[in-house]
Amino acid sequence: MLFRSRQSIEEDLRRALKRREFTLHYQPKINLKTGAITGAEALLRWTHPTRGSVPPLKFIPVAEDSGLILPIGAWVMREACTQARAWLDAGLPLTTMAVNVSAVQFRNENFLEDLFATLGETGLDPEFLELEVTESVLMEQRELAASILKTLRAKGVQVSVDDFGTGYSSLSYLQQFPLDALKIDQSFIRRITTNPNGTTLVSAIIRMGQSLNLRVVAEGVETAADLAFLKAQQCDEAQGYYFSRPVPPGQFAKLLEVCVS
């Protein structure tokens, strides 16, 4: 039954690109000192014609295993860059557009060529793009990862470590790579008000990141108590339902408009 389900999802994913069933929603990142929106994270959504909304955790692993994450990821990158360019052209204060990059995409031999081609086609300056990669992506092929990151940074593209705290999480490996930011995994943020060890871990990650001159972003902020703790620890940025759920482009534009009104 599990095999049939995965096979069915894979077949539907192949059709979804042709039928334009994918959309992007955007969640704001907030500067904790100023309260301003500093950027957006592009998040993939799939509305199946009969299944309805399919959770990313259900279809992303299938896309990665089947290799379909390559064409899907290319669509996400192009759509996100196009949208960022449109907001900037409209005079809206967007600092960065963050896009998640899977291990399959990152290690593809055409990754850099395709990425810079997309930036050229969409007219988005590389400095407005931020790529989010996980710790495991960096660690499994360190030399390759370091080479790719150096090329990205030389062109102005920013790079952040996503879901930080769930993998290696050490100063020694962080120092090997040219990075811009750490994103504390939301599982740690949830423990702030429920587990004393949670506050210790989050504080340690913030100090670790800032000691390396990296921006530290907290994911999954949902309560005023979470926010108060992060501000007290001088965390740089945050995102989560406390500020806004991921929203369609039109709604996100309204959030940006508030910043300039």
LOFI-967301 format. One record per residue (C-alpha): residue in three letters; x, y, z; residue number from 1. Coordinates in nm, 2 decimals, padded with zeros to 4 digits. Example, Ala and Ser with C-alpha at 12.3 -4.5 7.8 and 13.67 -1.06 7.14 Angstrom:
// LOFI-967301
- ALA	01.23	-00.45	00.78	1
- SER	01.37	-00.11	00.71	2
***
This chain:
// LOFI-967301
- MET	00.00	00.00	00.00	1
- LEU	00.29	00.24	00.09	2
- PHE	00.46	00.16	-00.25	3
- ARG	00.13	00.22	-00.44	4
- SER	00.09	00.55	-00.26	5
- ARG	00.44	00.67	-00.33	6
- GLN	00.41	00.56	-00.69	7
- SER	00.08	00.74	-00.73	8
- ILE	00.23	01.06	-00.58	9
- GLU	00.53	01.03	-00.82	10
- GLU	00.30	01.00	-01.12	11
- ASP	00.09	01.29	-01.01	12
- LEU	00.40	01.50	-00.95	13
- ARG	00.50	01.45	-01.31	14
- ARG	00.17	01.58	-01.43	15
- ALA	00.16	01.87	-01.17	16
- LEU	00.43	02.07	-01.34	17
- LYS	00.26	02.05	-01.68	18
- ARG	-00.08	02.13	-01.52	19
- ARG	00.06	02.42	-01.32	20
- GLU	-00.07	02.28	-00.99	21
- PHE	00.23	02.43	-00.79	22
- THR	00.22	02.77	-00.63	23
- LEU	00.46	02.96	-00.39	24
- HIS	00.36	03.11	-00.06	25
- TYR	00.59	03.35	00.12	26
- GLN	00.67	03.38	00.49	27
- PRO	00.83	03.70	00.62	28
- LYS	01.16	03.72	00.81	29
- ILE	01.15	03.99	01.08	30
- ASN	01.44	04.20	01.21	31
- LEU	01.40	04.17	01.59	32
- LYS	01.56	04.51	01.66	33
- THR	01.35	04.71	01.42	34
- GLY	01.04	04.49	01.36	35
- ALA	01.08	04.54	00.99	36
- ILE	01.05	04.27	00.73	37
- THR	01.40	04.18	00.61	38
- GLY	01.31	03.91	00.36	39
- ALA	01.08	03.64	00.24	40
- GLU	01.11	03.26	00.23	41
- ALA	00.95	03.09	-00.07	42
- LEU	00.76	02.78	00.03	43
- LEU	00.62	02.53	-00.22	44
- ARG	00.25	02.44	-00.22	45
- TRP	00.08	02.18	-00.43	46
- THR	-00.30	02.17	-00.49	47
- HIS	-00.39	01.84	-00.64	48
- PRO	-00.71	01.84	-00.85	49
- THR	-00.87	01.56	-00.64	50
- ARG	-00.65	01.52	-00.33	51
- GLY	-00.66	01.89	-00.26	52
- SER	-00.37	02.04	-00.07	53
- VAL	-00.09	01.79	-00.04	54
- PRO	00.15	01.85	00.26	55
- PRO	00.51	01.92	00.15	56
- LEU	00.64	01.65	00.39	57
- LYS	00.43	01.40	00.19	58
- PHE	00.55	01.49	-00.16	59
- ILE	00.90	01.65	-00.12	60
- PRO	01.07	01.32	-00.02	61
- VAL	00.91	01.15	-00.32	62
- ALA	01.03	01.43	-00.55	63
- GLU	01.38	01.39	-00.41	64
- ASP	01.39	01.01	-00.44	65
- SER	01.26	01.02	-00.80	66
- GLY	01.47	01.30	-00.92	67
- LEU	01.17	01.52	-00.99	68
- ILE	01.30	01.77	-00.74	69
- LEU	01.53	01.90	-01.02	70
- PRO	01.26	02.03	-01.25	71
- ILE	01.04	02.13	-00.96	72
- GLY	01.33	02.31	-00.79	73
- ALA	01.41	02.49	-01.12	74
- TRP	01.05	02.61	-01.13	75
- VAL	01.06	02.73	-00.77	76
- MET	01.38	02.92	-00.83	77
- ARG	01.25	03.09	-01.14	78
- GLU	00.92	03.17	-00.98	79
- ALA	01.07	03.31	-00.66	80
- CYS	01.33	03.52	-00.85	81
- THR	01.06	03.66	-01.08	82
- GLN	00.84	03.75	-00.79	83
- ALA	01.13	03.92	-00.60	84
- ARG	01.22	04.12	-00.91	85
- ALA	00.85	04.23	-00.94	86
- TRP	00.83	04.35	-00.58	87
- LEU	01.16	04.54	-00.61	88
- ASP	01.04	04.70	-00.93	89
- ALA	00.73	04.81	-00.75	90
- GLY	00.94	04.98	-00.49	91
- LEU	00.87	04.74	-00.21	92
- PRO	01.14	04.69	00.06	93
- LEU	01.25	04.34	00.01	94
- THR	01.60	04.26	00.13	95
- THR	01.63	03.89	00.03	96
- MET	01.43	03.61	-00.12	97
- ALA	01.52	03.28	00.04	98
- VAL	01.48	02.95	-00.15	99
- ASN	01.54	02.61	-00.01	100
- VAL	01.79	02.39	-00.21	101
- SER	01.78	02.01	-00.17	102
- ALA	02.09	01.79	-00.17	103
- VAL	01.99	01.65	-00.51	104
- GLN	01.98	02.00	-00.66	105
- PHE	02.30	02.12	-00.48	106
- ARG	02.50	01.83	-00.61	107
- ASN	02.37	01.84	-00.97	108
- GLU	02.65	01.92	-01.21	109
- ASN	02.45	02.20	-01.37	110
- PHE	02.34	02.36	-01.04	111
- LEU	02.55	02.68	-01.06	112
- GLU	02.51	02.72	-01.44	113
- ASP	02.13	02.69	-01.41	114
- LEU	02.11	02.92	-01.11	115
- PHE	02.30	03.20	-01.27	116
- ALA	02.11	03.16	-01.59	117
- THR	01.78	03.20	-01.39	118
- LEU	01.91	03.51	-01.22	119
- GLY	02.01	03.65	-01.56	120
- GLU	01.67	03.56	-01.72	121
- THR	01.47	03.71	-01.44	122
- GLY	01.68	04.02	-01.39	123
- LEU	01.73	03.96	-01.02	124
- ASP	02.05	04.09	-00.87	125
- PRO	02.23	03.80	-00.70	126
- GLU	02.25	04.00	-00.37	127
- PHE	01.88	03.96	-00.33	128
- LEU	01.89	03.58	-00.34	129
- GLU	01.95	03.37	-00.03	130
- LEU	01.99	02.99	-00.06	131
- GLU	01.90	02.77	00.23	132
- VAL	02.08	02.44	00.26	133
- THR	02.09	02.19	00.54	134
- GLU	02.40	02.08	00.74	135
- SER	02.40	01.74	00.58	136
- VAL	02.43	01.89	00.24	137
- LEU	02.74	02.07	00.34	138
- MET	02.90	01.78	00.53	139
- GLU	02.86	01.49	00.29	140
- GLN	03.09	01.63	00.03	141
- ARG	03.28	01.91	00.20	142
- GLU	03.52	02.01	-00.07	143
- LEU	03.25	02.03	-00.33	144
- ALA	03.03	02.22	-00.10	145
- ALA	03.30	02.47	-00.01	146
- SER	03.38	02.52	-00.38	147
- ILE	03.01	02.59	-00.46	148
- LEU	02.97	02.82	-00.17	149
- LYS	03.27	03.02	-00.27	150
- THR	03.14	03.07	-00.62	151
- LEU	02.80	03.17	-00.49	152
- ARG	02.94	03.42	-00.24	153
- ALA	03.18	03.56	-00.51	154
- LYS	02.87	03.64	-00.72	155
- GLY	02.69	03.80	-00.43	156
- VAL	02.44	03.52	-00.35	157
- GLN	02.38	03.47	00.02	158
- VAL	02.38	03.13	00.19	159
- SER	02.22	03.01	00.52	160
- VAL	02.23	02.68	00.70	161
- ASP	01.87	02.57	00.74	162
- ASP	01.74	02.35	01.04	163
- PHE	02.06	02.43	01.23	164
- GLY	02.09	02.22	01.55	165
- THR	01.95	01.89	01.40	166
- GLY	02.28	01.78	01.26	167
- TYR	02.65	01.84	01.32	168
- SER	02.62	02.18	01.47	169
- SER	02.98	02.25	01.55	170
- LEU	03.21	02.55	01.52	171
- SER	03.48	02.35	01.34	172
- TYR	03.26	02.27	01.04	173
- LEU	03.10	02.61	01.02	174
- GLN	03.44	02.77	00.99	175
- GLN	03.51	02.57	00.68	176
- PHE	03.24	02.73	00.48	177
- PRO	03.16	03.09	00.36	178
- LEU	02.82	03.14	00.51	179
- ASP	02.59	03.43	00.59	180
- ALA	02.33	03.30	00.84	181
- LEU	02.22	03.02	01.07	182
- LYS	01.85	02.93	01.10	183
- ILE	01.77	02.77	01.43	184
- ASP	01.54	02.47	01.38	185
- GLN	01.18	02.52	01.50	186
- SER	01.20	02.21	01.72	187
- PHE	01.44	02.40	01.95	188
- ILE	01.22	02.72	01.95	189
- ARG	00.92	02.51	02.07	190
- ARG	01.12	02.40	02.37	191
- ILE	01.19	02.76	02.49	192
- THR	00.89	02.78	02.72	193
- THR	00.86	02.41	02.80	194
- ASN	01.21	02.27	02.86	195
- PRO	01.49	02.44	03.05	196
- ASN	01.74	02.27	02.82	197
- GLY	01.57	02.43	02.53	198
- THR	01.66	02.78	02.64	199
- THR	02.02	02.67	02.70	200
- LEU	02.06	02.52	02.35	201
- VAL	01.90	02.82	02.17	202
- SER	02.12	03.06	02.36	203
- ALA	02.43	02.86	02.27	204
- ILE	02.34	02.85	01.90	205
- ILE	02.29	03.23	01.90	206
- ARG	02.62	03.29	02.06	207
- MET	02.79	03.04	01.83	208
- GLY	02.65	03.21	01.52	209
- GLN	02.73	03.56	01.63	210
- SER	03.09	03.46	01.73	211
- LEU	03.13	03.37	01.36	212
- ASN	02.97	03.70	01.24	213
- LEU	02.67	03.51	01.11	214
- ARG	02.31	03.63	01.12	215
- VAL	02.10	03.41	01.34	216
- VAL	01.74	03.35	01.24	217
- ALA	01.49	03.17	01.46	218
- GLU	01.23	02.96	01.28	219
- GLY	00.88	02.86	01.41	220
- VAL	00.83	03.16	01.65	221
- GLU	00.47	03.12	01.77	222
- THR	00.43	03.31	02.10	223
- ALA	00.51	03.64	02.27	224
- ALA	00.72	03.44	02.52	225
- ASP	00.93	03.30	02.24	226
- LEU	00.98	03.64	02.10	227
- ALA	01.07	03.80	02.43	228
- PHE	01.33	03.53	02.50	229
- LEU	01.49	03.57	02.15	230
- LYS	01.51	03.95	02.18	231
- ALA	01.67	03.91	02.53	232
- GLN	01.93	03.68	02.37	233
- GLN	01.99	03.93	02.09	234
- CYS	01.88	03.70	01.81	235
- ASP	01.90	03.88	01.48	236
- GLU	01.59	03.77	01.30	237
- ALA	01.28	03.54	01.33	238
- GLN	01.00	03.40	01.13	239
- GLY	00.69	03.20	01.23	240
- TYR	00.31	03.21	01.28	241
- TYR	00.35	03.48	01.55	242
- PHE	00.43	03.72	01.27	243
- SER	00.26	03.56	00.97	244
- ARG	00.17	03.23	00.82	245
- PRO	00.31	03.17	00.47	246
- VAL	00.08	03.37	00.24	247
- PRO	00.02	03.41	-00.14	248
- PRO	00.21	03.68	-00.33	249
- GLY	-00.07	03.94	-00.31	250
- GLN	-00.10	03.92	00.07	251
- PHE	00.28	03.93	00.11	252
- ALA	00.29	04.25	-00.10	253
- LYS	00.04	04.41	00.14	254
- LEU	00.27	04.32	00.43	255
- LEU	00.56	04.49	00.25	256
- GLU	00.34	04.79	00.17	257
- VAL	00.28	04.84	00.54	258
- CYS	00.65	04.88	00.58	259
- VAL	00.67	05.18	00.35	260
- SER	00.34	05.35	00.44	261
***
